[in-house]
């Protein structure tokens, strides 16, 4: 692997892991991979590339899984971005414990997403939160109630940070009792 942290979750005897690597790349681009283990990490599945091999870097994946075999991975990817430091926020979903994956979907509309994503999946409910720079430095949120087939409008959770380092990642979210709870860090008046 490389220097970006992996994302891991354990559900009903299955360990799900999303991570970055350049192992399969012939041009040293960084890709997002997924593996799982059904025996608590003794053996692992073959890696599946979730991002766009041989294209631009995909990085900082986050993963979630539910008790029904649904798995979601989101990440920031430079593919298609006209910018050097921001890219698209992408999500892929599996409904069979990671055996097969839907096509990737881009969730923002301006390629101004940054590293610092998170995802929640619970049956047909999927929510993704990310840091972006479309309106200064802001925290964005988008959700789906049909397993990622369609998505609601982009919501701004926190905004108004003019310095790109004022809103710090990672943003973390959990779904509990039909509410999404999010945690993030931001600098205010020279304090974190």
KOLTIKE-60425 format. One record per residue (C-alpha): chain; x, y, z. Coordinates in Angstrom, 3 decimals. Last residue first. Layout:
% residues N
<node voza="A" x="X" y="Y" z="Z"/>
...
% end
This chain:
% residues 192
<node voza="A" x="-9.218" y="24.006" z="16.350"/>
<node voza="A" x="-8.111" y="27.468" z="17.386"/>
<node voza="A" x="-6.895" y="30.567" z="15.555"/>
<node voza="A" x="-10.251" y="32.346" z="15.610"/>
<node voza="A" x="-12.107" y="29.337" z="14.266"/>
<node voza="A" x="-10.440" y="26.308" z="12.761"/>
<node voza="A" x="-12.625" y="23.434" z="11.647"/>
<node voza="A" x="-13.000" y="19.818" z="12.672"/>
<node voza="A" x="-15.654" y="17.343" z="11.633"/>
<node voza="A" x="-18.329" y="15.139" z="13.198"/>
<node voza="A" x="-21.575" y="14.075" z="11.582"/>
<node voza="A" x="-24.688" y="12.400" z="13.046"/>
<node voza="A" x="-27.277" y="11.183" z="10.549"/>
<node voza="A" x="-30.666" y="10.517" z="12.118"/>
<node voza="A" x="-33.014" y="7.582" z="11.482"/>
<node voza="A" x="-32.360" y="6.052" z="14.931"/>
<node voza="A" x="-28.586" y="6.115" z="14.368"/>
<node voza="A" x="-26.767" y="6.751" z="11.118"/>
<node voza="A" x="-23.094" y="7.547" z="11.490"/>
<node voza="A" x="-20.868" y="10.261" z="10.071"/>
<node voza="A" x="-17.216" y="11.203" z="10.027"/>
<node voza="A" x="-15.590" y="14.188" z="8.335"/>
<node voza="A" x="-11.898" y="13.616" z="8.022"/>
<node voza="A" x="-10.835" y="16.216" z="7.370"/>
<node voza="A" x="-10.139" y="19.788" z="8.338"/>
<node voza="A" x="-12.057" y="22.890" z="7.414"/>
<node voza="A" x="-9.693" y="25.832" z="7.954"/>
<node voza="A" x="-6.988" y="24.355" z="5.692"/>
<node voza="A" x="-8.461" y="25.706" z="2.456"/>
<node voza="A" x="-8.696" y="29.229" z="3.978"/>
<node voza="A" x="-12.002" y="30.921" z="3.240"/>
<node voza="A" x="-14.192" y="28.836" z="5.551"/>
<node voza="A" x="-17.792" y="29.927" z="5.082"/>
<node voza="A" x="-19.536" y="26.606" z="5.024"/>
<node voza="A" x="-21.035" y="23.796" z="7.107"/>
<node voza="A" x="-23.703" y="21.250" z="6.172"/>
<node voza="A" x="-24.310" y="22.249" z="2.559"/>
<node voza="A" x="-26.814" y="19.903" z="0.916"/>
<node voza="A" x="-26.525" y="18.381" z="-2.562"/>
<node voza="A" x="-29.932" y="17.413" z="-3.906"/>
<node voza="A" x="-31.214" y="13.886" z="-3.565"/>
<node voza="A" x="-29.683" y="10.872" z="-5.277"/>
<node voza="A" x="-31.049" y="8.157" z="-7.543"/>
<node voza="A" x="-29.944" y="4.529" z="-7.993"/>
<node voza="A" x="-27.758" y="4.705" z="-4.883"/>
<node voza="A" x="-29.538" y="2.048" z="-2.834"/>
<node voza="A" x="-32.986" y="3.574" z="-3.237"/>
<node voza="A" x="-33.137" y="6.174" z="-0.458"/>
<node voza="A" x="-30.119" y="8.188" z="-1.594"/>
<node voza="A" x="-28.261" y="10.920" z="0.265"/>
<node voza="A" x="-25.992" y="13.905" z="-0.359"/>
<node voza="A" x="-23.892" y="15.973" z="2.037"/>
<node voza="A" x="-21.399" y="18.798" z="1.644"/>
<node voza="A" x="-18.884" y="20.383" z="4.051"/>
<node voza="A" x="-17.578" y="23.722" z="2.830"/>
<node voza="A" x="-14.398" y="25.650" z="2.018"/>
<node voza="A" x="-15.435" y="28.644" z="-0.109"/>
<node voza="A" x="-18.601" y="27.778" z="-1.972"/>
<node voza="A" x="-17.388" y="25.227" z="-4.551"/>
<node voza="A" x="-14.445" y="24.206" z="-2.326"/>
<node voza="A" x="-15.426" y="20.745" z="-1.176"/>
<node voza="A" x="-15.298" y="18.499" z="1.873"/>
<node voza="A" x="-17.402" y="15.363" z="1.696"/>
<node voza="A" x="-20.422" y="13.567" z="3.148"/>
<node voza="A" x="-22.064" y="10.541" z="1.549"/>
<node voza="A" x="-25.372" y="8.974" z="2.549"/>
<node voza="A" x="-26.877" y="5.655" z="1.405"/>
<node voza="A" x="-30.268" y="4.228" z="2.459"/>
<node voza="A" x="-31.470" y="1.094" z="0.661"/>
<node voza="A" x="-30.333" y="-1.262" z="3.459"/>
<node voza="A" x="-28.175" y="0.910" z="5.731"/>
<node voza="A" x="-25.166" y="2.549" z="4.104"/>
<node voza="A" x="-23.095" y="5.432" z="5.495"/>
<node voza="A" x="-20.203" y="7.097" z="3.666"/>
<node voza="A" x="-17.373" y="9.476" z="4.546"/>
<node voza="A" x="-15.195" y="11.820" z="2.548"/>
<node voza="A" x="-12.174" y="13.932" z="3.468"/>
<node voza="A" x="-10.002" y="14.442" z="0.413"/>
<node voza="A" x="-11.292" y="17.331" z="-1.601"/>
<node voza="A" x="-14.240" y="17.876" z="-3.916"/>
<node voza="A" x="-14.237" y="20.745" z="-6.404"/>
<node voza="A" x="-14.928" y="18.706" z="-9.527"/>
<node voza="A" x="-18.066" y="20.811" z="-10.183"/>
<node voza="A" x="-21.135" y="18.567" z="-10.001"/>
<node voza="A" x="-20.709" y="16.546" z="-6.811"/>
<node voza="A" x="-21.862" y="12.935" z="-6.475"/>
<node voza="A" x="-20.014" y="11.080" z="-9.229"/>
<node voza="A" x="-21.355" y="7.550" z="-9.627"/>
<node voza="A" x="-19.212" y="4.447" z="-10.060"/>
<node voza="A" x="-20.902" y="1.489" z="-11.780"/>
<node voza="A" x="-22.409" y="-1.094" z="-9.448"/>
<node voza="A" x="-20.192" y="-3.623" z="-7.715"/>
<node voza="A" x="-20.035" y="-7.430" z="-7.524"/>
<node voza="A" x="-18.767" y="-9.786" z="-4.811"/>
<node voza="A" x="-18.572" y="-7.032" z="-2.189"/>
<node voza="A" x="-21.015" y="-8.529" z="0.340"/>
<node voza="A" x="-23.739" y="-8.943" z="-2.298"/>
<node voza="A" x="-25.432" y="-5.540" z="-2.666"/>
<node voza="A" x="-22.308" y="-3.650" z="-3.720"/>
<node voza="A" x="-22.149" y="0.134" z="-4.007"/>
<node voza="A" x="-19.697" y="2.522" z="-5.627"/>
<node voza="A" x="-19.270" y="6.203" z="-4.787"/>
<node voza="A" x="-17.275" y="9.053" z="-6.321"/>
<node voza="A" x="-16.440" y="12.593" z="-5.227"/>
<node voza="A" x="-14.808" y="14.375" z="-8.151"/>
<node voza="A" x="-11.585" y="16.322" z="-7.995"/>
<node voza="A" x="-9.623" y="19.043" z="-6.237"/>
<node voza="A" x="-5.941" y="19.959" z="-6.107"/>
<node voza="A" x="-4.813" y="20.317" z="-9.736"/>
<node voza="A" x="-8.113" y="21.362" z="-11.284"/>
<node voza="A" x="-9.675" y="20.440" z="-14.657"/>
<node voza="A" x="-11.029" y="17.258" z="-13.074"/>
<node voza="A" x="-11.974" y="14.401" z="-15.389"/>
<node voza="A" x="-10.357" y="11.753" z="-13.177"/>
<node voza="A" x="-8.912" y="13.432" z="-10.080"/>
<node voza="A" x="-10.677" y="11.074" z="-7.677"/>
<node voza="A" x="-12.022" y="11.556" z="-4.156"/>
<node voza="A" x="-13.424" y="8.455" z="-2.476"/>
<node voza="A" x="-16.595" y="6.595" z="-1.542"/>
<node voza="A" x="-17.129" y="2.907" z="-0.803"/>
<node voza="A" x="-20.494" y="1.282" z="-0.060"/>
<node voza="A" x="-21.252" y="-2.294" z="1.032"/>
<node voza="A" x="-24.668" y="-3.946" z="1.271"/>
<node voza="A" x="-24.681" y="-7.503" z="2.630"/>
<node voza="A" x="-27.822" y="-7.154" z="4.766"/>
<node voza="A" x="-26.067" y="-6.360" z="8.082"/>
<node voza="A" x="-24.687" y="-3.081" z="6.770"/>
<node voza="A" x="-21.365" y="-2.026" z="5.277"/>
<node voza="A" x="-19.346" y="1.189" z="5.258"/>
<node voza="A" x="-16.163" y="2.242" z="3.487"/>
<node voza="A" x="-14.003" y="5.344" z="3.075"/>
<node voza="A" x="-11.423" y="5.783" z="0.339"/>
<node voza="A" x="-8.752" y="8.504" z="0.569"/>
<node voza="A" x="-7.551" y="8.417" z="-3.042"/>
<node voza="A" x="-8.253" y="7.984" z="-6.731"/>
<node voza="A" x="-5.328" y="9.241" z="-8.827"/>
<node voza="A" x="-5.837" y="9.885" z="-12.529"/>
<node voza="A" x="-6.348" y="7.207" z="-15.182"/>
<node voza="A" x="-4.662" y="3.817" z="-15.526"/>
<node voza="A" x="-7.317" y="2.131" z="-13.430"/>
<node voza="A" x="-10.462" y="4.139" z="-12.674"/>
<node voza="A" x="-11.618" y="3.513" z="-9.112"/>
<node voza="A" x="-13.108" y="0.328" z="-7.641"/>
<node voza="A" x="-10.207" y="-2.025" z="-8.384"/>
<node voza="A" x="-11.015" y="-5.439" z="-6.907"/>
<node voza="A" x="-8.362" y="-7.223" z="-4.847"/>
<node voza="A" x="-8.600" y="-11.031" z="-4.616"/>
<node voza="A" x="-10.364" y="-12.117" z="-1.449"/>
<node voza="A" x="-8.498" y="-12.368" z="1.838"/>
<node voza="A" x="-7.404" y="-15.174" z="4.170"/>
<node voza="A" x="-6.789" y="-15.164" z="7.935"/>
<node voza="A" x="-8.485" y="-11.776" z="8.248"/>
<node voza="A" x="-11.465" y="-12.698" z="10.428"/>
<node voza="A" x="-12.442" y="-15.744" z="8.328"/>
<node voza="A" x="-14.803" y="-14.220" z="5.743"/>
<node voza="A" x="-12.250" y="-11.690" z="4.524"/>
<node voza="A" x="-12.790" y="-8.807" z="2.151"/>
<node voza="A" x="-10.886" y="-6.802" z="-0.431"/>
<node voza="A" x="-11.498" y="-3.448" z="-2.129"/>
<node voza="A" x="-9.106" y="-1.241" z="-4.095"/>
<node voza="A" x="-8.881" y="2.493" z="-4.863"/>
<node voza="A" x="-6.155" y="3.414" z="-7.362"/>
<node voza="A" x="-2.986" y="5.502" z="-7.271"/>
<node voza="A" x="-1.369" y="6.054" z="-10.640"/>
<node voza="A" x="2.093" y="4.528" z="-11.012"/>
<node voza="A" x="1.971" y="4.182" z="-14.833"/>
<node voza="A" x="1.709" y="0.389" z="-15.095"/>
<node voza="A" x="-0.765" y="0.152" z="-12.249"/>
<node voza="A" x="-1.629" y="-3.140" z="-10.579"/>
<node voza="A" x="0.291" y="-2.494" z="-7.355"/>
<node voza="A" x="-0.318" y="1.258" z="-7.149"/>
<node voza="A" x="-2.328" y="1.060" z="-3.938"/>
<node voza="A" x="-5.107" y="2.750" z="-2.008"/>
<node voza="A" x="-7.432" y="1.010" z="0.448"/>
<node voza="A" x="-10.933" y="-0.273" z="1.076"/>
<node voza="A" x="-11.358" y="-3.164" z="3.544"/>
<node voza="A" x="-14.422" y="-5.233" z="4.473"/>
<node voza="A" x="-14.128" y="-7.833" z="7.262"/>
<node voza="A" x="-17.039" y="-10.287" z="7.155"/>
<node voza="A" x="-18.392" y="-12.146" z="10.201"/>
<node voza="A" x="-21.669" y="-10.248" z="10.405"/>
<node voza="A" x="-20.173" y="-6.804" z="9.737"/>
<node voza="A" x="-16.593" y="-5.584" z="10.268"/>
<node voza="A" x="-15.404" y="-2.259" z="8.828"/>
<node voza="A" x="-12.115" y="-1.003" z="7.410"/>
<node voza="A" x="-10.813" y="2.140" z="5.724"/>
<node voza="A" x="-7.190" y="2.323" z="4.630"/>
<node voza="A" x="-4.956" y="5.308" z="5.425"/>
<node voza="A" x="-3.182" y="7.046" z="2.538"/>
<node voza="A" x="0.592" y="6.501" z="2.538"/>
<node voza="A" x="0.878" y="3.667" z="0.011"/>
<node voza="A" x="0.000" y="0.000" z="0.000"/>
% end
